[in-house]
Amino acid sequence: MSTFFTFVSWLLLFGYWLLIAGVTLRILMKRRAVTSAMAWLLIIFILPLVGIIAYLSFGELHLGKRRAERARTMWPSTAKWLSELKQSHHIFATEYSDVARSLFQLCENRQGVAGVRGNQLQLLTSAEETMAALIRDIQLARHNIEMVFYIWHPGGLADEVAESLMAASRRGVHCRLMLDSAGSVTFFRSPMAAMMRNAGVDVVEALQVSLLRVFLRRMDLRQHRKVVLIDNYIAYTGSMNLVDPRFFKQDAGVGQWVDLMARMEGPIATTMGIVYACDWEIETGKRILPPAPDGNIMPFEQESGHTIQVIASGPGFPEDMIHQALLTAVYSAREQLIMTTPYFVPSDDLLHAICTAALRGVDVSIIVPRHNDSLLVGWASRAFFTELLEAGVKIYQFESGLLHTKSVLVDGQLSLIGTVNLDMRSLWLNFEITLVIDDAGFGGDLSHVQDDYIARSRLLDARRWSQRAWWQRIVERLFYFFSPLL
């Protein structure tokens, strides 16, 4: 009997070390950043069982077999649709400003379509303003409404949007609503989901969270886009979830969330529509390619309209696109670079690009919230401050709530706004969307918004920062260790 138990013990020990060796080899064979690989290896060797379970759950980009197959099969029809869209030569831009040219060329080469011109574009700087405009557009909708949000939180103005959406569905408008399962868990647990479905709204719970799927699909891969499309002509996107800040995370101790949204009219709605169609097909298996723009879709002359490019990321879309776009934008800066983000955990390449811009004389400012709703990200982001300050980057800490706006402004001309945080999750994992706008007028509008953020912020003093307590430095470095995984 003792011989049997000895044999079983050795067999279990051999299996244990074989599992560690197998996962280690898998990490080494995957092409990833060295810092990320080292972080995973250290976690697995220090806490083997916890590390292995965490890696199998979150270490690789698993979309799931069914969704991955849909992502592969949708591209022939999508490519054909894009080919037909290119025949509408009148909607595509052929000239760009000097600062924007390289970024638009990158997007066209990797995504297959150029920037579209002749769009009307309006910045919306508050939840009240955004939802009032959204309700008005929903009430005027005649054919179809498509929405995707990471978070829909019932209460306040969000309920008014829901009522207008259900009313539109009852009068015959085809309404589709896709919400992330994890982000919108409160919505799906509330009566609102059933009410909308009863009203005829096609509600889809994207990337459902389930312990049964934990090893079949990466659970922290999220649908993080915020998009509204109305009648294939009006489009919204930006940083705002469908929440009323007065009713959302009031117990987090960070104040109300501050966001920025863009409302657009014109052919940009068509290119955003193809992104939504791909997301819908990956999640549901149903194809809803938008109609090609007709000849009358450009009411705004090229001189007064805005040139916009859409960048979409996530499984099934060009890999590393968002990261490459940000690097290109930062390296294009010659005079001024302003960035706002709630979560600042950049890659080494992006950190180096930002510091290099400051060192070559560009006026670089980064605006982040003083108090963050994520303890991990809040501490990890501070680990980068010393290097940024030494390079001459100005760091502003926003004090009037949680600054949730994601924006980049280069030389007052090139703007990037959307859903992308400056962290690893947004850069390489989630379904995200960003608008690239080449227009000095819009750049001026965004600059005014950013100036308002700066006026409500505290400039971080380099000397005082260097004198912070030793325990803070230790905590920062501890969380910095996990930064490749955040």
Secondary structure, DSSP 8 states (H G I E B T S, - for coil): -HHHHHHHHHHHHHHHHHHHHHHHHHHHHS---HHHHHHHHHHHHHSHHHHHHHHHHHSS----HHHHHHHHHHHHHHHHHHHHHTT-GGGB-----HHHHHHHHHHHHHHS---EEEEEEEEE-SHHHHHHHHHHHHHH--SEEEEEES-B--STHHHHHHHHHHHHHHTT-EEEEEEETTTTHHHHHSTHHHHHHHTT-EEEEES---GGGTTTS-TT--B---EEEETTTEEEEES--B--GGGSSTTSSS-SEE--EEEEESTHHHHHHHHHHHHHHHHHS---------TT---S-TTTSEEEEEEEESTTS-TTHHHHHHHHHHHH-SSEEEEE-S-B---HHHHHHHHHHHHTT-EEEEEEESS-S-HHHHHHHHTTHHHHHHHT-EEEEE-SSEE---EEEETTTEEEEES--BSHHHHHTSBEEEEEEE-HHHHHHHHHHHHHHHHTEEE--HHHHHTS-HHHHHHHHHHHHTGGG-
